Amino acid sequence: MKIKILFFILLPLISFSQTKMKSYGGEFKFNPNNLPCITEQSKAEIKIQLQTNIAELEKLGKLSSKQISSEIPSFIWPVRKAANTEFNDVSAVSNHVDHNSSYPGQLQDYNCGSRTYDTDNGYNHQGVDIYTWPFSWYQFQNNLSEVIAAAPGTIIYKNDGEFDMSCNLNSNQWNAIYVRHSDNSVAWYGHLKNGSLNSKNIGDTVSEGEFLGVIGSSGNSTGPHLHFEVYDSNSNLVDPYNGNCNSGASWWRDQPNYYSPNINAVLTHDAPPYFNECPQVEATNIANRFLPNTNVYLAGYFKDQLSGTSANLKLHHPDGSIDSWSKNFTNTYTSSYWYWGNSTLNSLGTYLFEITYQGQSVSNSFEIVTTLNVNSENIENFTIISNPFKEELKITSKNINSEDYRLDIYNQLGQRVFKQETFINRLDLQFLSKGIYFLKITNKNKRVTQSFKIIKE
């Protein structure tokens, strides 16, 4: 018997090509000037108010004068992404409690590291700062980062109505909610967005994970973030993290690692992302539809990028072929962004951009099409018919559902001075000072916007 052995070279259905692509981007640093989150005077006033409210609630029978439980709370993470966000994650940690009371520059966090700060005048950071990333102001405007109750408890104080687009040290109060737990410890949730706070009253209870508000930048703040501060039943400051430089028990149900590398977002852009000066909304330039052979910017947004690690990137083409490359990280950054430009994509169809980092893969799809027509509906829908205007701004529209649109007006500093959650044709703006403003009309469902420069006479 003659045995023939046939060797076949099986060509894979998917072809891989190792691509060399130049990256752009780098570190994004929150609160680079280390401004304090709250003044000592404000903190003292808050503590007095809390004690006053607790005494009143005890008289009313809404709080017990004794501890209901002797066990400390078991915190869940107090920030979550909103249901409508396209991001994989929405936040990062910039600072922990400073355990070294000396200053300046004498830093010691719970892990004996320096992820905290102090100031020349003796302020030592006393909470956990969780800032929104990426595109903090874009997230702020679209309510993408929510604050939730880390543990069940009773609202013992809340403050709302304060300016929420701060960028520096000021005398403003913050918007905040204060929750007392069953062991009489208290959690502070500060810097919330104006008008976003849970509608419950002082004395009402909240459950674990219940919505408390949207991350904002009220009070002393250099951008949207949550300042989470905890006190035990004896009003002593608590660092909820356990570590070599904090021997107390962890208050977290599952304590986050000191570094938690993550891909917060994988996005495509029609121009490089641009981070404007606070408080202007970033030029996100997010796009998912492109014409052939036009600029497509493939971007990844990272939390806790670690030196000595690398990210693997793949671009899946409509024909099944794959371009792959890697990004080696030589620095440790709390948050970073990297993007790659490509102007050679000409095959019509759907592409998939995928990033794998530290065991996690996140992807984003986009299309190469023959025509865009993304904003044509909005451009045709709205016209300003009284510009410049004196007291009333008039807008015409065509066949729209008013519930689908939101109106926002910003001054030249990027501060929102007016908002309207549903579309109306006439805006009473007599309260505005004379000058130049910007009207943004947003389709809440399609995330498409149209902007107008308007002038108040």
Sequence and secondary structure as in RCSB ss.txt:
>XXXX:A:sequence
MKIKILFFILLPLISFSQTKMKSYGGEFKFNPNNLPCITEQSKAEIKIQLQTNIAELEKLGKLSSKQISSEIPSF
IWPVRKAANTEFNDVSAVSNHVDHNSSYPGQLQDYNCGSRTYDTDNGYNHQGVDIYTWPFSWYQFQNNLSEVIAA
APGTIIYKNDGEFDMSCNLNSNQWNAIYVRHSDNSVAWYGHLKNGSLNSKNIGDTVSEGEFLGVIGSSGNSTGPH
LHFEVYDSNSNLVDPYNGNCNSGASWWRDQPNYYSPNINAVLTHDAPPYFNECPQVEATNIANRFLPNTNVYLAG
YFKDQLSGTSANLKLHHPDGSIDSWSKNFTNTYTSSYWYWGNSTLNSLGTYLFEITYQGQSVSNSFEIVTTLNVN
SENIENFTIISNPFKEELKITSKNINSEDYRLDIYNQLGQRVFKQETFINRLDLQFLSKGIYFLKITNKNKRVTQ
SFKIIKE
>XXXX:A:secstr
            SS EEE     EEEE  SSTT   SS HHHHHHHHHHHHHHHHHHHHTTSS SS S SS   B
  SEEE TT  SS  EEEEE        SS    TTSS  S B TTS B  SEEEEE S HHHHHHHT EEEE S
S EEEEEEE     B  S  S    EEEEE TTS EEEEESB TT S    TT EE TT EEEEB B SS SSSE
EEEEEE TTS EE    BTTB S   BSS   SS  EEEEEEEESS  B  STTS  B  B SEE TTS EEEEE
EEEEE TT EEEEEEE TTS EEEEEEE  S EEEEEEEEEE    S EEEEEEEEETTEEEEEEEEE S   SS
HHHHHHEEESS SBSSEEEEEE S  GGGEEEEEE TTS EEEEESS  SEEE TTS SEEEEEEEEETTTTEEE
EEEEEE 
